[in-house]
Amino acid sequence: MRRLKHGIVMLIVIVTVLSGCSKTEEKPSPDSSSDLAVIYSSLDALKADSEFIAEVKLTGVSKKLPEYEGARFSLTEVEVQDVIKGDERYSGQVISLIGFVPLSTTKKSDRFVLFLHRYEGPVVSEEAYVVSGAFQGKFRIDDNANIHYDDHDYLETAAFYKELNGMSLGAFKSLIRE
């Protein structure tokens, strides 16, 4: 039962994350289900709580899943460009992210650094991942290979995110690997 509740909470968190990456670039409301997520106070806390951190590129492939308890979910494929923390065998592989809205290319980018947890829940039996802390574990990579945290306005208590904006991808990866 605890695992089922954890899975449902994780799916609620996914909704927030994936809606922030949709083509319409909608962002979660601070009053939404994202309130269930952990608020990380430092990059060290975010990375310690994430079992897998990777630079990824969206493949453009997603599929709708059968309805589960009145909700529709999607699996979105991303290609792992670089494993920053976790199992190196995923480098160059395609992994799936689960959510209500498929993760899609934004106007700004199709590359991200994602802090991830393995999905455990009833919606899919295949291996899938969710972003740590709802939208908190998602950093966009721009065309100049700089990091941007687009949802910082929703985390007034976590000022460290603002310090990361504009950092080079290489420096960000080094900071994570420390």
Helices and strands as residue ranges (DSSP letters): H 2-20, G 33-36, H 43-48, E 52-64, E 74-85, G 88-90, E 94-99, E 111-118, E 129-131, G 134-137, E 138-141, E 147-148, G 152-154, H 160-164, H 169-177
